[in-house]
Structures are given as structure tokens and as C-alpha cells.
Amino acid sequence: MNEILICRELTKSYSGGAAAIDHINLNLNSGCVIGLLGPNGSGKTTLIKMIAGILTPTSGSLLVDGMPVGPQTKAIVSYLPDQTYLNPAMTVSQVLDYFGDFYRDFDRNRADTMLAQLSVNPYVKLKTMSKGTREKVQLILVMSRHARLYLLDEPIAGVDPAARDYILHTIVNHYDPGATVILSTHLIADVEPVLNEAVFLQQGRISLYDSVDNIRQREGKSVDALFREVYRCWGN
């Protein structure tokens, strides 16, 4: 199995504060859905932004599909940020056109299929939609690329349970075989059924990385139960 991500002593520090990511070493394989799990402030978004090429590491190295982060890796990484970035005055169809012009690997047919499943009118402006529908449209745009690595930062935060089910269904059924999905969240119970592997972050460091099957077998409990136990102790 090929390694899609390699981190060596990867560190990101901000001026006047502690390291958000603190000398982590991590090898992630292709072809699986990986949960990047941790409470708010644990470093999840910082790590994802470094992989996406939005933030520059303070020290250490980071390779995506064997390449340093740069234009070549950005062409194979599809990134969903934790905040909406689309122009609310645009229609869904205009956004699809924009993605089609900007990304060579954007699959318009895939996007249209998912929008039809969602019963979204492509000529409706984003500003007229509910928050949950806008977030689903944004996810559809990201998952309609034929990427090697999908980075999803809190894709189910702030949406209702029915929307969460749709989003998780979209993630599992619309990423390319051989690609990898890194899904950042603190809502473990919702995402656990779709995860193959889990990475626990604690104060910018990796406290656990294993397959979810190994975690359940070794710990005798779900990933969600272990998460609650670990971070309850940390909080105390």
C-alpha cells in the first residue's frame, strides 16, 4: 500500500504561543478513510492547512504522495475548510463552472448527480440556502474532484443529524478507489462507522494512531468511548 502522507518532526509554532503541531511523525497509507480526532485546539486544523499548503511548517518535513507541498501536491489534494469560502451571490451552477475551470480533475457529471440526489436547484443562489444545504453543496464540490487526497475539516459540524448522514454517505460513496480521506472532527460517534483508521491529537502531538478494528479489539470499546475516556482524563 502506497504512503500518501509522510510527516517527519513536523512542527508549527505561532508567535508568542506554544506549538500548535509539535514534532509529529506520521505515515498515512492510500485507500482509506482516516479520522483526525481531537477536541477544539488540539491542532487538527493547523495540520490540515499545512498538508493543503495554506500554512508553512516552522520545522520538519511534510511529503504528499512523495512530493514536498507545493503546486504539484495542490493539484492532487481536495480541501474542504472549516468555514464557508464561496461567494454567496453566486448560483450553484456558477460555482460548478468555476470549479470546472479551475480544477482539471473536477467531474461535472459527478457533481450534477450528487446535486440531483440532494434535490438542489443549480440556478439558486447560495445566499438563499440554509447553512446545512450550503455546506452540503461545498462538500459536493470537493468530492467531485478526482483527487488523491481529500482533506475535510469538520464537515459535519453545525448541521443536523439528517444532514450528517447525507454528508457521510457522500464521503464514503464518492471518493476514488486508491484515494485517501482525512476527516477532522470531534463528533466521533457520527463518523466512526465510516473510518478505517484513527489519529488522536493531543496538544499538537499524536497520542494514538491505529486502525479502528485494532482499537476496538485491544481496548474492548468503541473509538468514541476511548476518545471520551482519553480526553476526559486530559481535561482533568
N, C-alpha and C positions, 0 to 999 in steps of 0.2 A: 504493500500500500504506500503510495507517494505521500510525502510530507508537504502540506500546503502552507504551513507556518512554522518558522523556527525563530525563537527568541533566545538570545544569549546575554545574560546580565542586563537585561533591558530595564532602563530607569528613566523616569520622567519626574523632574522636580520643578516646582513653580517658585518664583521669587518670594522669599520670606516665609516659606512653609515647608512642611515635611514632603517627602517624595510621594507622589500620587501612585506611581508604579515603582517598586523598589527591588531592583536587581532580580528580575524574574527570568527563569529558564523554562522554556516550554516548547514542545514539539507536537503539532496537531496534524493528524492524518486527513487525507482526502476521503470524500464519500460518506460523510456522516453529519448528523445534527448535534452540535455541541452547545451545552448550556454554560454561559458565563455568569456565574451566580454569586451574589453578594448583596449586602444592604447598600443603601444610598451612601456614597462617599467611600466605597471600597476600591474604586479605581477602574470600574468597568468601562465607563465612557472614555476615560483617558486612554486606556489600552486600545479600544476600538478605533479611536481617532488616530492613533499612531499607525495602526495597521492600514487605515484608509488613506494615510498620507496627509492628514489635516494638521496633526501635531508632529513636531520633530523630537525624537528622543534626546534626553540630556546625555545619556551614555549607553553603551551596549550596542547590540546589533539586532536587526529585525529583517528576516527574509520572507517574502511571499512567493510561493511556487519557485523557490530557489533564487529569487531576484531581490536586490535591495529595493525598498519602497521608492517609487518614482513613477514616471509616465507609463512604463510597461506594466507595473502592477496595478495601477489605477484602471487600466483598460480591462483587467480581469476581475476586479473587485466591485461588487454592487453593494452600496452602503445606504442603509436607512437610518437617518439620525433620530435622536430622541425628541426633536422639535420639528414642526412643520416648516418647510422651506419653499413651498410652491407659491406662486403669485395667486392670491385669492380671486383676482379679477379674470383669470384665465378659465376657459372651459376645459372639461376633461379631454376633449378631442384636441384642443390646442396643446395641452400638456403632453399628450401622446405624440403629437407631431414633433414637439421639442425634443423629447427623449429619442425619437427615431432619427432625428438629425444629429443628435449629439453622440449617441452610442451606436457603434456598428453592430453590436450583438443584441440590440433591442428587437424583440419579437412582437410585432404589432398584432399578429393573429392571436398570440397567447394573451396579450393584454385585453383584446376585444372579447375573447372567450371568458376571461375572468370577470370583466365588467358586466357581461351579459348574465353570468351566474349571480351577480350581485344586484342585477336589475338597475344599473346606473345609466341614466341618460347621458351620452357622451357630449351633448350640447349644453349641459347645465354648468353654470359657473361654480367654482369651488366654494366661493363665499356664501352660497345659498345652501350648502350641505351641512349636515350635523358634523360635529367633531369626529365621531366614530366613523362616519362614511368617508370623510376626508382622509383619515388615517388608513382606511382600507384601500382607497384609491392610491395613496402614496406607496403602500406595500405592494400593490399590484404592479406599479411602475418598476419597482426594484426587482421583483421576482420575475418580470418579463424579460429580463436580460439573461443571456446565456453566459453567465459568469462562472468563474472557477471558485470564487469565494463570495458568500453573501454575509454581510455584517448587519445585523438587525439589533438596534439599540432600543430596548424597551418597547417592542412592537405591540404589546397588549396592555400597556399601562394606560389607564384613563378611559378604557372602553368597557362596555357592558359585557356580561358573560356570553351572550349570544354572539357578539362581535368577536370575542376572543376565540370562540370555537371556529368561526369562519377564518380568522387570521391564521390560526394554527393549521387548519385544513389546507389553506392556500400555501403555506410554507412547505408542508410535507409533500404536497402533490405537484408542485410546480418548480422544483429546483432540479437541475440537470443531474443525471447519474454521474457519479465521479466528482461532483462539486461538494463543497463543504458549506454548511450554515453555522455561523456563530451567533447565538441568540442570547443577548444580555437581558437579564430580568431578575427581579426579587420575588416574582409571583411563581414560586416553584411548583406548587400543586397543579397549576394550569398547564405548564409546559412539560412537566415530567413525562407524560405519555409519549411525547414525540422525540425525546432526547435519546441519543446513543451514548454520549459521554457528558461528563460534567466537570467544570473547573470552578473551584471555590476560591474567591478572592477575599482576603482579609487585610485591611490597611495596606493595600498595594502589593501584597505578597500572595503567592499561591499556597493555600493550606491543603488543597486536595485536588488531584486530577486522576480520574479513573472512568471506566465505563459504568453506566448506571446499573448494569447487571451485576458487576463485581461489587459495587457499593451496597446494593440490596442484599447480596449473598453474604458479604463479610460483616455488615453492620446489623443485619436482621431487621432492617426497617427501610422505609422509602427514602428517596433523596430529599423529599420535602421534610420528613421527620428529622433526618440528620441535619439538614440546614437549620431548622428551628433550634435544635439542641446546640449546635456549634455556635450560632450567633447569639443565642440567649446567654451562654457562658461568657462569650466575648463582651457582650454588653454589660455584664455584671463585673 
